[in-house]
Amino acid sequence: MATAHQDAEVDTLAHLEDRIQRAVALVHRLREEKDAALKELAETQAAWEESQTANMKLTEELDAMKSERTQVRSRIEKLLGHIDELGAA
């Protein structure tokens, strides 16, 4: 009877040991996944910041071009006005 009891304790201990090993493996895998996710997050944030900087530069360039277009339009209208004056004279 003592052997059956000892066998049950050994089986219980082996089962517990197996569960602990699986838990350790799971914790290890989850830590690796967390590290990978944090790395991906940092890369994504860096890419987002770069895109924000590029967007700001493009917005400034667009505003400058709009201003330049307005100035060119004004100058062309003045030149056309001068041409009209020459035609009327």
Backbone bond lengths (Angstrom), bond angles and torsions (degrees), N, CA, C in turn:
res aa  C-N    CA-C-N  psi(-1)  N-CA   C-N-CA  omega(-1)  CA-C   N-CA-C  phi
1 M - - - 1.450 - - 1.521 110.26 -
2 A 1.297 116.65 -33.68 1.454 120.82 -179.92 1.519 110.46 -64.06
3 T 1.315 117.06 -34.20 1.458 119.05 179.61 1.517 111.81 -70.35
4 A 1.295 118.89 -37.40 1.463 121.15 177.61 1.522 110.04 -63.93
5 H 1.319 115.03 -41.64 1.462 120.17 178.47 1.540 110.57 -65.54
6 Q 1.338 115.87 -41.47 1.466 120.24 178.59 1.527 110.69 -66.71
7 D 1.337 116.02 -39.26 1.473 119.94 178.04 1.523 110.35 -63.17
8 A 1.316 117.10 -40.22 1.472 120.97 178.64 1.521 110.53 -65.12
9 E 1.331 116.39 -40.18 1.471 119.47 178.76 1.524 110.70 -67.16
10 V 1.343 116.34 -38.88 1.465 120.59 178.61 1.526 109.70 -65.82
11 D 1.348 116.85 -42.21 1.466 120.33 177.95 1.527 110.49 -63.47
12 T 1.321 116.78 -42.38 1.458 120.77 178.49 1.514 110.33 -63.77
13 L 1.308 116.37 -42.21 1.456 120.75 179.12 1.539 110.75 -66.12
14 A 1.317 115.94 -41.57 1.469 120.02 178.32 1.529 110.16 -64.13
15 H 1.325 116.05 -40.63 1.470 120.82 178.21 1.530 110.25 -63.66
16 L 1.318 116.92 -43.50 1.457 121.97 178.68 1.535 110.53 -63.37
17 E 1.329 115.24 -43.74 1.461 120.24 178.81 1.535 110.27 -61.37
18 D 1.314 116.77 -42.22 1.468 121.49 178.55 1.526 110.78 -62.37
19 R 1.321 116.76 -43.92 1.470 120.97 179.71 1.528 110.86 -64.04
20 I 1.331 116.73 -39.35 1.468 120.57 179.34 1.527 109.80 -66.14
21 Q 1.333 117.03 -42.28 1.466 120.55 178.83 1.532 110.97 -62.74
22 R 1.322 116.21 -41.06 1.474 119.45 177.44 1.520 111.35 -65.59
23 A 1.333 116.55 -38.66 1.465 120.43 178.51 1.520 110.76 -65.10
24 V 1.332 116.82 -41.54 1.468 120.85 178.20 1.528 110.02 -63.74
25 A 1.329 116.63 -43.59 1.463 120.81 178.85 1.536 110.21 -62.76
26 L 1.320 116.61 -40.66 1.462 120.74 178.93 1.525 111.19 -64.06
27 V 1.329 116.85 -44.80 1.462 121.10 178.69 1.523 110.10 -61.08
28 H 1.321 116.33 -42.78 1.469 120.78 179.07 1.529 110.75 -61.61
29 R 1.340 116.40 -46.42 1.469 121.09 -180.00 1.526 110.79 -63.47
30 L 1.326 117.00 -41.76 1.465 120.70 -179.93 1.525 111.47 -65.69
31 R 1.331 117.01 -36.92 1.467 119.99 176.79 1.526 110.67 -65.06
32 E 1.334 116.39 -41.35 1.466 119.56 177.59 1.528 110.94 -63.17
33 E 1.332 116.83 -42.72 1.459 121.31 178.01 1.526 110.82 -63.19
34 K 1.332 116.37 -40.02 1.469 120.69 178.36 1.520 109.96 -63.47
35 D 1.332 117.19 -45.77 1.464 120.86 179.21 1.532 110.72 -60.96
36 A 1.324 116.56 -42.48 1.465 120.70 178.74 1.529 110.44 -64.16
37 A 1.321 116.49 -41.24 1.462 120.58 179.70 1.530 111.00 -66.43
38 L 1.326 117.09 -39.86 1.468 120.15 177.83 1.520 111.32 -65.71
39 K 1.329 116.59 -38.63 1.465 120.57 177.15 1.524 110.19 -64.13
40 E 1.324 116.44 -45.07 1.458 120.96 178.99 1.531 110.65 -62.91
41 L 1.325 116.86 -39.48 1.461 121.08 177.67 1.523 110.77 -62.15
42 A 1.328 117.08 -44.92 1.462 120.94 179.70 1.528 110.71 -62.45
43 E 1.334 116.89 -41.72 1.465 120.51 178.29 1.527 110.79 -65.09
44 T 1.318 116.41 -40.75 1.464 120.59 179.36 1.529 110.85 -65.70
45 Q 1.330 116.64 -41.36 1.463 119.89 178.10 1.525 110.80 -64.10
46 A 1.327 117.17 -40.72 1.464 120.63 178.81 1.529 110.22 -64.01
47 A 1.321 116.96 -42.66 1.466 120.72 178.36 1.523 110.44 -64.35
48 W 1.327 116.84 -39.46 1.459 120.61 179.11 1.526 110.40 -63.88
49 E 1.332 116.30 -43.47 1.465 119.93 178.99 1.529 111.06 -63.14
50 E 1.334 116.85 -39.84 1.459 120.27 176.75 1.519 110.96 -62.93
51 S 1.324 116.40 -42.05 1.466 119.51 -179.55 1.529 110.66 -67.78
52 Q 1.329 116.96 -35.05 1.465 119.80 176.67 1.531 110.59 -64.82
53 T 1.333 116.91 -41.28 1.462 121.18 178.33 1.520 110.06 -64.36
54 A 1.320 116.58 -45.93 1.466 120.67 178.46 1.525 110.48 -62.05
55 N 1.317 116.89 -40.69 1.458 121.35 178.98 1.523 110.70 -62.00
56 M 1.337 116.31 -42.30 1.458 120.48 179.53 1.532 110.59 -63.40
57 K 1.330 116.34 -43.34 1.461 120.54 179.23 1.527 110.66 -63.03
58 L 1.325 116.71 -43.25 1.460 120.47 179.65 1.532 111.59 -65.97
59 T 1.319 116.42 -36.92 1.461 120.22 177.32 1.523 110.53 -64.42
60 E 1.328 116.46 -42.58 1.468 120.21 177.78 1.519 110.34 -63.98
61 E 1.332 116.86 -41.68 1.464 120.98 179.03 1.530 110.46 -63.79
62 L 1.319 116.94 -41.58 1.462 121.18 178.53 1.525 110.60 -63.27
63 D 1.322 117.11 -44.07 1.468 120.83 178.35 1.526 110.50 -61.32
64 A 1.340 116.68 -41.56 1.469 120.22 178.96 1.520 110.37 -64.05
65 M 1.314 117.58 -40.74 1.470 121.23 179.66 1.525 111.27 -67.38
66 K 1.315 116.74 -38.20 1.468 119.83 177.00 1.526 110.02 -63.38
67 S 1.313 116.19 -42.21 1.463 120.55 178.32 1.525 110.32 -63.50
68 E 1.311 115.63 -44.32 1.466 120.27 179.00 1.525 110.47 -62.61
69 R 1.313 117.28 -41.10 1.464 121.31 179.07 1.530 110.25 -61.84
70 T 1.315 116.73 -41.25 1.464 120.83 178.58 1.526 110.35 -63.00
71 Q 1.331 116.23 -42.97 1.465 120.27 178.49 1.524 111.10 -64.28
72 V 1.314 117.53 -43.17 1.469 121.47 179.56 1.526 109.60 -64.42
73 R 1.309 117.09 -42.54 1.464 120.97 179.06 1.535 109.99 -60.22
74 S 1.319 115.90 -43.99 1.464 120.65 179.93 1.529 110.73 -62.50
75 R 1.317 116.66 -44.78 1.469 120.40 179.77 1.523 111.29 -64.45
76 I 1.343 117.19 -40.20 1.463 120.68 178.57 1.522 110.19 -65.54
77 E 1.329 117.42 -40.55 1.466 120.41 178.14 1.528 110.46 -62.31
78 K 1.342 117.50 -38.67 1.462 120.76 177.27 1.522 110.49 -64.92
79 L 1.355 115.21 -43.88 1.466 118.66 178.99 1.520 110.77 -63.08
80 L 1.316 117.73 -41.43 1.465 120.44 177.69 1.527 110.79 -64.39
81 G 1.318 115.77 -35.47 1.477 118.93 176.12 1.511 111.05 -63.89
82 H 1.343 117.46 -41.21 1.459 120.80 177.08 1.529 111.77 -64.30
83 I 1.341 115.00 -39.72 1.470 119.04 178.48 1.521 109.94 -64.56
84 D 1.328 117.77 -40.59 1.460 121.69 177.92 1.518 110.70 -62.00
85 E 1.335 116.45 -39.62 1.467 121.06 177.82 1.520 110.64 -62.71
86 L 1.344 116.13 -39.87 1.468 119.14 178.66 1.519 111.23 -66.75
87 G 1.326 116.25 -37.26 1.470 120.38 179.66 1.512 111.10 -69.87
88 A 1.329 117.63 -32.45 1.451 120.99 -177.98 1.512 111.21 -79.19
89 A 1.342 117.10 -21.74 1.451 120.49 -176.29 1.480 113.72 -80.54
